[in-house]
Amino acid sequence: MNQEFRRAKRRKASDTIVVTDAMTERVMGRIGNLSQTGLLLIASEPLADDALYQLHFTLPHEQGPLSIEIGAHLLWMDHASARSQLWAGFRFIALGAEQSRRLRSWIEAPGSHYE
């Protein structure tokens, strides 16, 4: 039996949502899933363990694209099945009210698939 112990509901990204490092403007990878507290990144670039990042991504939404720029702490990394990819778990830091509203709107949109 699979039990879910996460506090925050996560939405799986069915579309490709590219994540860039806002400081360097380099593409880091794509979102695997997203919650109001963090995300799973399928990384295509090497990452620094236990580092802080400024992430930027745009969420597709029926009311128009939602641009998000947010600070995040890299909590863990693991090798994906593809050699050149890593799975990386990020926790959001300094989440403002507007960012939180935008994330909640996307996560709870009709047709969402939760993990």
Secondary structure by P-SEA (a helix, b strand, c coil): cccccccbbbbccccbbbbccccccccccccccccccbbbbbcccccccccccbbbbbbbccccbbbbbbbbbbccccccccccbbbbbbbbccccaaaaaaaaaaaaccccccc
